[in-house]
Amino acid sequence: MGERFVNFMGGSPLNRLSWLRPSHSFLNAVITSPATRWILFNDGLPLIATHAITQKRTLALLPTDDVRPLLGIGPYFGQGQLEGEADHSDAPVLEAARLHGTRIVFLGLKEATVASLEGTPFFTIDVADLEDALVKDAVQTSQCTDSSITLNFMDSRTAMTSLDVFTAAVFAEARSMADWNRRNKFCPACGSPTFSLWAGWKLSCTSLLPWAYNAGGRPCPSGRGTQNFCYPRTDPVVIMVVIDKSGDKILLGRNKRFPSKFYSALAGFVEPGESYEDAVKREMWEEAGVRVWNVRYHSGQPWPFPANLMLGFSATADSSAPIRTDLDNELEDARWYTREEVLAVLAHQAGNQPATNSDESVKEAEPLFKMPPPTAIAGVLIKQWAEGNIKYDHGTKGSL
């Protein structure tokens, strides 16, 4: 089903033009294009445009003229040792290098036509390390503001629920990349400061710069071979709906941190030395004491908090077997729900609204339990099963 189903924040709609990331001439040309748009973050909080009357929220997409004061002195890519100086060498360590100013990430191009290089280029930056007054002035004087539109940095999870399919997918890429660049300021191999190259898609150690003086010290190990900390990371997480052998019950769990009455599909990080299927089986045993089989992939979802890839699965289990939540003590509760019960929750107005810890509404109006919204893959998997789109597999116990 994975190829036929695209979750919220998925779809990757931009042509990322990865082969042009090392080209400072391309990047310096496209960054000043009138068509270019910028997504701004402030310590991970996206800049959101809110309509004063309707209160409708959208991701603010600023032109380069608005953000130019935040970018520093050009050239913006292919910078030399001194600020304002261009590098003219062919050294691989300086390919589209950005040594001065806040880090910039080229996200890709929204193509005007298929297989063309014309359209809307997208960039992103996180302004958290810039002066507050500079950022405030850039936002308040933006061309995107008027009497009916206000721009504010706001909580990412709150903001994403109001995004359309396109901007949600671009937001997912932008937030993960901005976060990765901001977190990794020092080389894990030697502790020296890092700098960005390849339009923000690679980091390198400053001790490897041609003019670096290491005082006879040992060369940084990151200069040899391919290092995984030089490139953006994605952390895979398995998330699964477990169906009983009758096909009419589903196992959901309640984390200790969840709001009242909130239940969801179980999930966990993939560990080194295991496949996705292995991770599904291990997580189900550790969290609920349940043995599963017939593990089947459904679909994936980018989850930029900060850089997860949610991998949705279904599996089979025996609902008559005891449930245990005392192994890793992560869950407060886990229980089986029937299809009828889940459908009733889906039909309820408050059944799959975004979870909050706010005061509860009138008890009589509440559903049996609450579940994730359709913007989260957990909500999608549960809904897909309840509506009969994830079928019970009659495979033999012990198989994948």
Order of alpha helices (4+ residues) and beta strands (2+ residues): alpha-beta-beta-beta-beta-alpha-beta-beta-alpha-beta-alpha-alpha-beta-beta-beta-beta-beta-alpha-beta-beta-beta-alpha-alpha
